[in-house]
Amino acid sequence: MSGEERAGSEEVEIPDVTEVSGTGIPIRGNDIDTDQIIPARFMKVVTFDGLGEFAFFDQRFDEDDREKDHPMNEARFQDASIMVVNNNFGCGSSREHAPQALMRWGIDALVGESFAEIFAGNCLALGIPTVTADHETVNELQQFVEDHPDAEVHVDVAAETLAFDGREIGVTVDEGQRKALVDGIWDTTALMKSNREVIDETAAGLPYLEG
């Protein structure tokens, strides 16, 4: 049963992520790091609730909290759910708050030239695909969503295709990520909770664990 595991009477179902559709938002620039995505001063929280409003905060606001020219401040992109980025997105420190902030702003998938490995892993833990395409395709998609902010972009994770402007283009999803998303096994925390009895039994049999 895809995305579903049982432990005693406890059952959890993790949704498959086979495709994502929505409007896009272009975030241009190479080597955008996690400190730009979510500045460190906003990470002093007990939960991730409310982080969305601080996504790209220093790029969106000046020191007096006045809005700068940034796509995430534009009304036409407020309902966007697919972020289109360039090369080495999410580099820098390995803060899980970065994809949390993007998800809570409204992002369900990212399309880019490349992603930092840890950032992509943190996205996977939230069920957010990080899909890669060549430089030309990404630039075309960024320009398309800039010119047509209400147009739908469709990402097929299972088939590894990207559809926009009446075209379908082949893209790449890391095989491990693709399998986890399509099979509904991306939420490892939920899987561990659903298999608590098995984990307890295994732990009880380990000689180096007491109690």
Salt bridges, closest charged atoms under 4 A:
GLU11 OE1 - ARG6 NH2 2.57
GLU19 OE1 - HIS154 NE2 3.30
ASP35 OD1 - ARG95 NH1 3.15
ASP49 OD1 - ARG104 NH1 3.28
ASP58 OD1 - ARG41 NH2 2.55
ASP62 OD2 - ARG66 NE 3.04
ASP64 OD2 - ARG66 NH2 3.25
GLU74 OE1 - ARG76 NE 2.59
GLU113 OE1 - HIS135 ND1 3.18
GLU140 OE1 - ARG167 NH1 3.09
GLU146 OE1 - ARG28 NH1 3.62
GLU146 OE2 - ARG76 NH2 2.54
GLU175 OE2 - ARG178 NH2 3.07
ASP183 OD2 - LYS179 NZ 2.82
ASP200 OD1 - ARG196 NE 3.08
